[in-house]
Amino acid sequence: MYSVRRWAVRHARLMERTYNVFEPLFTRLDPLWRRLGYGRLEKPVAAVERGLKGWLFDCRMCGQCALSSTGMACPMNCPKNLRNGPCGGVRANGHCEVKPDMKCVWVEAWEGSQRMTEQGGARIHQVQPPVDFQFQNTSSWLRVSRQKRQERLIARSGHTPGQSHGEPSA
C-alpha cells in the first residue's frame, strides 16, 4: 500500500479533482441518507471508505479526514500522529526519524500540496484541530454530508445555530 499511497500523493491534483466531483454528488444525497438513517449507514459506508481510502492513501480511519488539506497524504501515517506539520526530526534525505525507510509524511504532504490547485494547495497552511478519537473508525464521508447540510441550512436561514432570529448574523 505504501507504493499506492506515494502514487496518490504524486497525483494529488487528479485525486483533488476526483474528490471535487464526487463530494458534491455524495452530499446532495443527504435526503436519502437521512431517510435511510445515518446511524444505519455508518457501518457499510465506513467499510467502503476504509477499503477505498485504505488502498489509495493508507487511511487510518480517524473519522476526520484531512487529505484535501495535506496534499493527499494522510497525516495519521506519521508514526507520531502529527496533524500540523513535521516533528522536527525529519532526516536530511526527507525520511522519518522513527521509520528511517519511510519518507516523512509531511514532506509528502508538502509535495502533494504543490501539485494541487492553488486553492487546494493553500489548505496545507490551515491548522488542523487535534484528532478526536471518538470518531475513530467512523465515516468522514457521512460526517461531511451532515456538515454540508448544516451549512446549507444556516445559509438559507441567515443565522447561526443558537442565535435568536432578531439578531443579525456576524
C-alpha positions as a Markdown table, in Angstrom:
| # | Residue | x | y | z |
|---|---|---|---|---|
| 1 | Met | 0.0 | 0.0 | 0.0 |
| 2 | Tyr | 3.0 | 2.3 | 0.5 |
| 3 | Ser | 3.6 | 2.5 | -3.2 |
| 4 | Val | -0.1 | 3.3 | -3.9 |
| 5 | Arg | 0.0 | 5.9 | -1.2 |
| 6 | Arg | 3.0 | 7.5 | -2.8 |
| 7 | Trp | 1.3 | 7.4 | -6.2 |
| 8 | Ala | -1.7 | 9.2 | -4.8 |
| 9 | Val | 0.5 | 12.0 | -3.5 |
| 10 | Arg | 2.3 | 12.2 | -6.8 |
| 11 | His | -1.2 | 12.5 | -8.5 |
| 12 | Ala | -2.7 | 14.8 | -5.9 |
| 13 | Arg | -4.3 | 17.1 | -8.5 |
| 14 | Leu | -6.1 | 14.1 | -10.0 |
| 15 | Met | -7.2 | 13.0 | -6.5 |
| 16 | Glu | -8.4 | 16.5 | -5.7 |
| 17 | Arg | -10.4 | 16.7 | -9.0 |
| 18 | Thr | -11.9 | 13.3 | -8.3 |
| 19 | Tyr | -12.9 | 14.5 | -4.8 |
| 20 | Asn | -14.3 | 17.7 | -6.2 |
| 21 | Val | -16.6 | 15.7 | -8.5 |
| 22 | Phe | -17.8 | 13.1 | -6.0 |
| 23 | Glu | -18.1 | 15.2 | -2.8 |
| 24 | Pro | -21.0 | 17.4 | -4.1 |
| 25 | Leu | -22.8 | 14.3 | -5.5 |
| 26 | Phe | -22.4 | 12.4 | -2.2 |
| 27 | Thr | -23.6 | 15.4 | -0.1 |
| 28 | Arg | -26.6 | 16.0 | -2.4 |
| 29 | Leu | -27.8 | 12.6 | -1.4 |
| 30 | Asp | -28.3 | 13.8 | 2.1 |
| 31 | Pro | -32.1 | 13.5 | 1.9 |
| 32 | Leu | -31.6 | 9.8 | 1.0 |
| 33 | Trp | -29.0 | 9.3 | 3.8 |
| 34 | Arg | -31.4 | 10.9 | 6.3 |
| 35 | Arg | -34.3 | 8.8 | 5.1 |
| 36 | Leu | -32.2 | 5.6 | 5.4 |
| 37 | Gly | -30.7 | 6.8 | 8.7 |
| 38 | Tyr | -27.2 | 8.0 | 9.1 |
| 39 | Gly | -26.8 | 5.5 | 12.0 |
| 40 | Arg | -27.8 | 2.6 | 9.9 |
| 41 | Leu | -25.5 | 3.7 | 7.1 |
| 42 | Glu | -22.4 | 4.2 | 9.3 |
| 43 | Lys | -21.0 | 0.6 | 9.2 |
| 44 | Pro | -21.5 | -0.1 | 5.5 |
| 45 | Val | -20.3 | 3.3 | 4.3 |
| 46 | Ala | -17.3 | 3.2 | 6.7 |
| 47 | Ala | -16.4 | -0.2 | 5.3 |
| 48 | Val | -16.4 | 1.1 | 1.7 |
| 49 | Glu | -14.5 | 4.2 | 2.8 |
| 50 | Arg | -11.9 | 2.1 | 4.7 |
| 51 | Gly | -11.4 | -0.1 | 1.7 |
| 52 | Leu | -11.1 | 2.6 | -0.9 |
| 53 | Lys | -9.1 | 5.2 | 1.2 |
| 54 | Gly | -7.1 | 2.5 | 2.9 |
| 55 | Trp | -5.9 | 1.2 | -0.5 |
| 56 | Leu | -5.3 | 4.7 | -2.1 |
| 57 | Phe | -4.0 | 6.7 | 0.9 |
| 58 | Asp | -3.2 | 4.0 | 3.6 |
| 59 | Cys | -6.0 | 5.7 | 5.5 |
| 60 | Arg | -6.2 | 5.1 | 9.3 |
| 61 | Met | -9.9 | 5.9 | 9.5 |
| 62 | Cys | -9.6 | 8.7 | 12.1 |
| 63 | Gly | -13.0 | 9.9 | 11.0 |
| 64 | Gln | -11.8 | 13.4 | 10.4 |
| 65 | Cys | -10.2 | 13.2 | 7.0 |
| 66 | Ala | -7.7 | 16.0 | 6.2 |
| 67 | Leu | -6.5 | 14.6 | 2.8 |
| 68 | Ser | -7.6 | 17.7 | 0.9 |
| 69 | Ser | -5.6 | 19.8 | 3.3 |
| 70 | Thr | -2.5 | 17.7 | 3.3 |
| 71 | Gly | -1.6 | 17.1 | -0.3 |
| 72 | Met | -3.5 | 13.8 | -0.3 |
| 73 | Ala | -1.0 | 12.4 | 2.3 |
| 74 | Cys | -2.8 | 11.0 | 5.3 |
| 75 | Pro | -1.2 | 12.7 | 8.4 |
| 76 | Met | -2.2 | 9.7 | 10.5 |
| 77 | Asn | 0.5 | 7.7 | 8.8 |
| 78 | Cys | 3.0 | 9.8 | 10.7 |
| 79 | Pro | 4.3 | 7.5 | 13.5 |
| 80 | Lys | 3.7 | 10.4 | 15.9 |
| 81 | Asn | 0.2 | 11.1 | 14.5 |
| 82 | Leu | 1.1 | 14.8 | 13.9 |
| 83 | Arg | -1.7 | 16.7 | 12.1 |
| 84 | Asn | 0.0 | 20.0 | 11.6 |
| 85 | Gly | 3.5 | 19.5 | 10.2 |
| 86 | Pro | 6.7 | 17.6 | 10.7 |
| 87 | Cys | 8.1 | 17.0 | 14.2 |
| 88 | Gly | 11.5 | 18.4 | 13.6 |
| 89 | Gly | 13.1 | 15.0 | 13.3 |
| 90 | Val | 13.0 | 14.8 | 9.5 |
| 91 | Arg | 16.2 | 13.3 | 8.3 |
| 92 | Ala | 18.4 | 15.1 | 5.7 |
| 93 | Asn | 17.1 | 12.8 | 3.0 |
| 94 | Gly | 13.4 | 13.7 | 3.8 |
| 95 | His | 12.8 | 10.4 | 5.7 |
| 96 | Cys | 11.1 | 9.9 | 9.1 |
| 97 | Glu | 13.3 | 9.7 | 12.2 |
| 98 | Val | 11.1 | 7.0 | 13.7 |
| 99 | Lys | 10.8 | 4.9 | 10.5 |
| 100 | Pro | 14.0 | 5.7 | 8.5 |
| 101 | Asp | 12.9 | 3.6 | 5.5 |
| 102 | Met | 9.7 | 5.8 | 5.1 |
| 103 | Lys | 9.6 | 9.2 | 3.6 |
| 104 | Cys | 8.3 | 11.8 | 6.1 |
| 105 | Val | 4.5 | 12.1 | 5.7 |
| 106 | Trp | 4.8 | 15.8 | 5.9 |
| 107 | Val | 7.5 | 16.0 | 3.2 |
| 108 | Glu | 5.0 | 14.0 | 1.1 |
| 109 | Ala | 2.1 | 16.3 | 2.2 |
| 110 | Trp | 4.1 | 19.4 | 1.1 |
| 111 | Glu | 5.0 | 17.9 | -2.3 |
| 112 | Gly | 1.4 | 16.8 | -2.8 |
| 113 | Ser | 0.0 | 20.2 | -1.9 |
| 114 | Gln | 2.3 | 21.8 | -4.5 |
| 115 | Arg | 0.7 | 19.6 | -7.2 |
| 116 | Met | -2.9 | 20.6 | -6.2 |
| 117 | Thr | -4.8 | 23.6 | -7.5 |
| 118 | Glu | -3.9 | 26.9 | -5.9 |
| 119 | Gln | -7.0 | 26.8 | -3.7 |
| 120 | Gly | -6.4 | 23.1 | -2.6 |
| 121 | Gly | -2.6 | 23.6 | -2.2 |
| 122 | Ala | -3.1 | 26.5 | 0.1 |
| 123 | Arg | -5.0 | 24.4 | 2.6 |
| 124 | Ile | -1.8 | 22.9 | 3.9 |
| 125 | His | -1.3 | 26.2 | 5.8 |
| 126 | Gln | -4.6 | 25.8 | 7.7 |
| 127 | Val | -4.1 | 24.5 | 11.3 |
| 128 | Gln | -6.0 | 21.2 | 11.8 |
| 129 | Pro | -7.8 | 20.5 | 15.0 |
| 130 | Pro | -6.4 | 17.7 | 17.1 |
| 131 | Val | -7.8 | 14.2 | 16.5 |
| 132 | Asp | -11.0 | 13.5 | 18.3 |
| 133 | Phe | -10.7 | 9.8 | 19.0 |
| 134 | Gln | -14.5 | 9.4 | 19.4 |
| 135 | Phe | -14.7 | 9.5 | 15.6 |
| 136 | Gln | -12.1 | 6.7 | 15.1 |
| 137 | Asn | -13.3 | 4.1 | 12.5 |
| 138 | Thr | -16.3 | 6.2 | 11.5 |
| 139 | Ser | -17.1 | 7.6 | 8.1 |
| 140 | Ser | -15.8 | 11.1 | 7.4 |
| 141 | Trp | -17.9 | 11.0 | 4.2 |
| 142 | Leu | -21.1 | 10.9 | 6.2 |
| 143 | Arg | -19.8 | 13.5 | 8.6 |
| 144 | Val | -19.0 | 15.8 | 5.7 |
| 145 | Ser | -22.5 | 15.2 | 4.3 |
| 146 | Arg | -24.1 | 16.2 | 7.6 |
| 147 | Gln | -21.9 | 19.2 | 7.9 |
| 148 | Lys | -22.6 | 20.5 | 4.4 |
| 149 | Arg | -26.4 | 20.1 | 5.1 |
| 150 | Gln | -26.0 | 22.2 | 8.3 |
| 151 | Glu | -24.1 | 24.8 | 6.3 |
| 152 | Arg | -26.8 | 25.0 | 3.7 |
| 153 | Leu | -29.5 | 25.3 | 6.4 |
| 154 | Ile | -27.5 | 28.1 | 8.1 |
| 155 | Ala | -27.0 | 29.9 | 4.7 |
| 156 | Arg | -30.7 | 29.7 | 3.9 |
| 157 | Ser | -31.9 | 30.9 | 7.3 |
| 158 | Gly | -29.3 | 33.7 | 7.6 |
| 159 | His | -28.4 | 32.9 | 11.2 |
| 160 | Thr | -26.2 | 30.5 | 13.1 |
| 161 | Pro | -27.5 | 27.9 | 15.5 |
| 162 | Gly | -28.2 | 29.3 | 18.9 |
| 163 | Gln | -28.7 | 32.8 | 17.5 |
| 164 | Ser | -32.1 | 34.4 | 18.1 |
| 165 | His | -34.0 | 35.3 | 14.9 |
| 166 | Gly | -33.9 | 39.0 | 15.7 |
| 167 | Glu | -30.1 | 39.2 | 15.8 |
| 168 | Pro | -28.1 | 39.9 | 12.6 |
| 169 | Ser | -25.6 | 37.3 | 11.6 |
| 170 | Ala | -22.0 | 38.1 | 12.0 |
